[in-house]
Amino acid sequence: MIYITGDTHRDFSRLNKMIFNKDDMLIILGDAGINYFLNEEDNKFKEYLKEYNVKMFCIRGNHEERPENISTYKEVNMFGGKVFIEENYPYLIFAKDGEEYNIGGIRVLVIGGAYSIDKEYRLIYGYKWFKDEQLTKEEMNKIIKKVKGKRYDVVLTHTCPYKYEPTEVFILGIDQSKVDKSMEYFLDKVEKSIDYNKWYCGHYHTEKIIDKIEFMFESIKELLNS
């Protein structure tokens, strides 16, 4: 079975109610919190995640380091595309941005990254902020060229296309004019360039379905059964 959930931010307590089989996999739509401290604390946490007895397929969020920037990760072939895995933690699979996969017969496109609206706060108070949290213009252009005119069963992203932003959950006090929306504008272009059946995203800490896009947070559902 393939399950899907939203941002976990290092809190996996929602999995306590689940009973997984050895062949099950859980998709996390970014900000898993697994590669956050970049020290032994992360390794201890990865050991702890073994207890859930489920493979985790993680989309890259904005509050975590890119796996390709961590020396222990290797790029390997899986699901018909490239993923990042550490030898010591093969049950933790990180998708490559812009990659296409065949997961259980489902054709999937994955695009991670987003802008941190709390960037200034993090910089002022010494919390982690990852400078390449968003895709570069070069990465965006490469992805657009790659996907144009293609069809996917499922699109998995961390943030959403700009036209679907859930403005009703925007945090009061945040000046939206200072928020970099380049990732959302880019995903607008992606959506117009492809055909797809279903699009899942996280990032906004809300549960909502609009058109073919589903925002996920704490719920856990079967992929394509929501």
Residue pairs with C-beta under 8 A, 6 or more apart in sequence:
1 21
1 23
1 24
1 25
1 222
2 24
2 25
2 27
2 103
2 104
2 106
2 222
2 223
3 18
3 24
3 25
3 26
3 27
3 54
3 220
3 221
3 222
3 223
4 26
4 27
4 29
4 200
4 216
4 220
4 221
4 222
4 223
4 226
5 14
5 26
5 27
5 28
5 29
5 216
5 217
5 218
5 219
5 220
5 221
6 28
6 29
6 202
6 205
6 207
6 215
6 216
6 217
6 218
6 219
7 28
7 29
7 30
7 31
7 32
7 61
7 202
7 203
7 205
7 217
8 14
8 28
8 31
8 32
8 33
9 31
9 32
9 33
9 63
10 32
10 33
10 34
10 36
10 45
11 33
12 49
12 52
14 218
14 220
15 26
15 52
15 54
15 220
18 52
18 54
18 220
20 26
20 52
20 53
20 54
22 53
24 54
24 55
25 54
25 55
25 56
25 57
25 103
26 54
26 55
26 56
26 57
26 220
27 56
27 57
27 58
27 59
27 156
27 200
27 223
28 56
28 57
28 58
28 59
28 202
29 59
29 61
29 156
29 157
29 158
29 200
29 201
29 202
29 203
29 216
30 58
30 59
30 60
30 61
30 62
30 64
30 112
30 114
30 157
30 158
30 159
30 202
30 203
31 61
31 62
31 63
31 64
31 158
31 202
31 203
32 56
32 58
32 61
32 64
33 45
33 63
33 64
34 42
34 45
34 46
34 49
34 58
34 64
34 92
35 42
35 64
35 65
35 67
35 70
35 94
36 42
36 63
36 64
36 65
36 128
37 128
38 65
38 70
43 88
46 86
46 88
46 89
46 92
49 56
49 89
49 91
49 92
50 91
54 91
55 91
55 92
55 93
56 91
56 92
56 93
57 93
57 95
57 103
58 92
58 93
58 94
58 95
59 95
59 110
59 112
59 156
59 157
59 158
59 202
60 66
60 67
60 94
60 95
60 97
60 112
60 113
60 158
61 112
61 113
61 114
61 133
61 158
61 202
61 203
62 113
62 114
62 115
62 116
62 130
62 133
62 134
62 158
62 159
62 203
63 116
63 128
63 130
63 133
64 130
65 130
66 130
66 132
67 73
67 84
67 94
68 75
68 84
68 96
69 132
72 86
72 87
72 88
73 84
73 85
73 86
73 94
74 84
74 85
74 86
74 87
75 82
75 83
75 84
75 96
76 82
76 83
76 84
76 85
77 83
78 85
78 93
78 101
79 101
79 102
79 103
79 108
80 100
80 101
80 102
81 96
81 99
81 100
81 101
82 96
82 99
83 93
83 94
83 95
83 96
83 99
84 93
84 94
84 95
84 96
85 92
85 93
85 94
86 92
95 101
95 110
95 112
95 156
96 110
97 110
97 111
97 112
97 113
97 135
97 139
97 143
98 109
98 110
98 111
98 135
98 139
98 142
98 143
98 146
98 147
99 109
99 110
100 107
100 108
100 109
100 110
100 146
100 147
100 150
100 152
101 107
101 108
101 110
102 108
104 223
106 153
106 154
106 223
106 224
107 151
107 152
107 153
107 154
108 152
108 153
108 154
108 155
108 156
109 147
109 150
109 152
109 154
109 155
109 156
109 194
109 196
110 155
110 156
110 157
111 135
111 143
111 155
111 156
111 157
111 158
111 187
111 190
112 157
112 158
113 133
113 134
113 135
113 158
113 159
113 183
114 133
114 134
114 158
114 159
114 183
114 203
115 133
115 134
115 159
115 179
115 180
115 181
115 182
115 183
116 122
116 129
116 133
117 171
117 174
117 179
119 129
121 127
122 128
122 129
123 129
134 180
134 182
134 183
135 143
135 183
135 186
140 186
143 190
144 186
144 189
144 190
144 193
147 190
147 193
147 194
148 193
148 194
149 193
149 194
150 194
150 195
151 194
151 195
151 196
152 194
152 195
152 196
152 197
153 196
153 197
153 198
153 224
154 196
154 197
154 198
154 199
154 200
154 223
154 224
155 190
155 194
155 196
155 198
155 199
155 200
156 199
156 200
156 201
157 187
157 199
157 200
157 201
158 201
158 202
158 203
159 183
159 184
159 187
159 201
159 203
159 204
160 166
160 184
160 187
160 199
160 201
160 203
160 204
160 213
160 215
161 184
161 187
161 188
161 190
161 191
161 213
162 181
162 184
162 185
162 187
162 188
163 188
163 191
164 210
164 211
164 213
165 184
165 204
166 204
166 206
166 208
166 215
169 204
169 205
169 206
170 176
191 199
196 212
197 212
197 224
198 212
198 214
198 224
199 212
199 213
199 214
200 213
200 214
200 216
201 213
201 214
201 215
201 216
202 215
202 216
202 217
204 215
204 217
205 217
206 215
206 217
207 215
207 216
207 217
207 218
207 219
208 214
208 215
209 215
209 226
214 226
